[in-house]
Amino acid sequence: MVETLHESVVYAITPEATFTPSDPIRRAKNVTYKIGSLVPNAESRTVEYKAGGGSYCFGVLPSHVQKYGSAFLNSGGGTLAIGVQDTGNGASQYCFVEAVALLLLVAVGTALLLVEAALLLLLLRVLVVVVVGAALLLLLLMVEAALLLLLVVEEAALLLVVALGAALLLVMALGAALLLVVAVGAALLLVVAVGAALLLVVAVGAALLLVVGAALLLVVGAALLLVVGAALLVDAALLLLVVGAALLLLLLLLLLLLVVGAALLLLVAAGTALLLLLLVVGAALLLLVAAGTALLLLLLVVGAALLLLVAAGTALLLLLLVVRAALLVEAALLQLVVGAALLLLVAVGTALLLLLLVVGAALLVVAALLLLVVGALCCPCCCWLWGHSAAPAAAGCGGSSAAPAAGGGGGGGSSAAATAGGGQSGVLGVISGVYLSSSSKQRVCDLIRAEFLHFTPPVQSDKYEIEFVPCNKDSYYVIEIHVRPGDESEIYSDRNSKMWIKRDGSVQGPLWPEEIRDIVTAKLMKELTTASHATGGVVDSNAYPLLALCKEMGHSH
């Protein structure tokens, strides 16, 4: 098989010109479609394009055979081409639209890339800001924790100072109490001195009593001696009585002196015991005074130590205040540095974003210029961009016209030439192809035949032809289903009893009963007109199916 690759294969299907199974092809022989090339035949009442990608052949194709097969049979025939995509109106317009679409695609792609770059940059900036903010927050938290710890230490130091002050006040109170004890001891010593003076007075009194007793004894003795002498002189008896009375009086006086002496001795003993007790108490008080003095000295030493400790606490408190102020200053400086770094980072990110925008715009301009240059150099249809005239549509995009239809009759060939030379307007086709294996091709044929056989009335193979036109890529084909016009006396419906027609390039259906009635009426009127012209006004209803059908249904001409 000779592979003839054409950018645009020029041919036209003309279902109005009948074809036979022996010679159905309306194109140049040995033609292979080039994927991506233009087919200048536009969609019309007799031509329909379908891209046919994916699972189309075994999913959607049966419903399209029903729809377009019924429409073509009821509307003068046509071709359903599968593996051909729709485009714009005319080859030059297609190329221009393609260039604009590619330019827009490049612009959109570049814009998307720029947006993506901007978003990535923004995301990076946000990420950096978040990380720096988190670090700064952590640092601030650490600083706050340190400040809080310093405050706790400061409060503890203040509490310690207060406790030391309270202890100092307690020591001072104890010192005052000891001073009071010392004063009491001094008073007791004074009492002891007074007791000693009293003992001295008692001793002096006892001595005086002894002296007085002795003096009295001497006086009494002298008196007795005088009385005895007088008695010796007066009377011995009377003298004895006097002496006896004097002796008795003396004895009584001696007894009294003895009692007074004994009392004085007891008083002296009591005074001595009291003196000894006062001496013991004085000694104890002296010991207590000594202990109080020692304790007072100890308290003085403790007070001095406490004063030193208070001074040290005050110095520590001042040091903590200085450290706290330094930390606050350091935190403020750190915040300033971090803020300046963030501002610098934002400025760098903004400059980078502007640079990316400028680069993207430059790339967009370069891509547009390259697209225009390449389109102008590679596509003759875009020559108008450079001030040259456009090539004809049939020869557009680098293709040469195919040979006229071979063996298909003059009608088909002339129609093809007219279509190729005139550059028929409308929706053109671009070859895309459908991937099919050998078994898949057979399945497609069987599926199409099965659908036509389920029509009402059944459509035999002489009413359609299935072709698999190869593309320039292995196992890729354009499936062409050529449908001849149906019998004038028939209205064709699919397996679901739905009827379709094709008018002005669009498929209409499924038809309503009123629309079917209009079609039947039109066919009947055409048949009546034909019969009337053929017989000179006398119509044999048996010779015309529709008239026979009407006669059977009770209608008369």
Order of alpha helices (4+ residues) and beta strands (2+ residues): beta-beta-beta-beta-alpha-alpha-beta-beta-alpha-alpha-alpha-beta-beta-alpha-beta-beta-beta-beta-alpha-alpha
